[in-house]
């Protein structure tokens, strides 16, 4: 485990939180330099997540004998329970308070498609977003996992080529032709490949630990993101995000062993899922009681942090461990049946 990546996961998650605070409370109409920064660049936290995801999936599966079914079941156990839980909570919030939430509507069919990670037009009319709007990134994640599972059908030396070709075929051909949803015809999907590329470099010892060079690269990547919009997301935000990930890995000695950073990284997925619910509740409170939005946000932050810690401990980790134990038991039973 790389503590530096845990720290970066936490940073990316809270960057997205600040971005959505500006969206929900101010409809992206910022009046301060910091507000403009979160409004216009806060979404880059997603790009950092995608690069980290490609890296972690590659490193965690390399040199291991894994059946495609086993890989997919493990990823489903990691992603699905928490996502379904908070999707259902969001659906409940929409049913109770949708008349006070601009551009938000609820449909049962759309919620079902959301739970199945199928991109569909949101009934609020603002694009291909699921019931829990942040779940659009999980549609990409699950799609990447499905394509990555194909790699386990071939020898290791052919796996990276197969994954790359599968992503190109799905996005540039099937997505453009309409065989797949045009949702997948998006260059953000190649950020997973950037993460895999970093994993290859890391395994070959080509990511050297240091201080001043990684800090310089980090500063250059941050400046590039600040200066460029996301007209080409892969080029303008994806590549700098990859440089940020490489820089953090190179700074690993300065993060290693930090339990607080590990905990913050562990909770980052729940932070990502929970924060929109908390922010919407805070926005409703602000509107009803005429409260200061920044004061409400200051209250939302510890609520998100504590709720995400509890979510990780009892919902994410607890269900994942039970599910893994069940899968291992079933696998042992199948092996015993095959030998008898």
Buried (B, 14 or more C-beta within 10 A) or exposed (E): EBBBBBBBBBBBBBBBBBBBBBBBBBEBEBEEEEBEBBBBBBBBBBBBBBBBBBBBBBBEBEEEEBEBEBBBBBBBBBBBBBBBBBBBBBBEBBEEEBEEBEEBBBBEEBBEBBBEBBBBEBBBEEEBBBBBBBBBBBBBBBBBBBBBBBBBEEEEEEBBEBBBEBBBBBBBEBBEEEEBBBBBBEBBBBBBBBBBBBBBBBEEEEBEEBEEEBEEBBEBBBEBBEEBEBEEBBEBBBBBBBBBBBBBBBBBEBBEEBEEBBBBBBBBBBBBBBBBBBBBBBBBBBEEEEEEBEEBBEEBBEBBBEBBBBBBBEBBEEBBEEBBEEBEEEEEEEEEEEEE
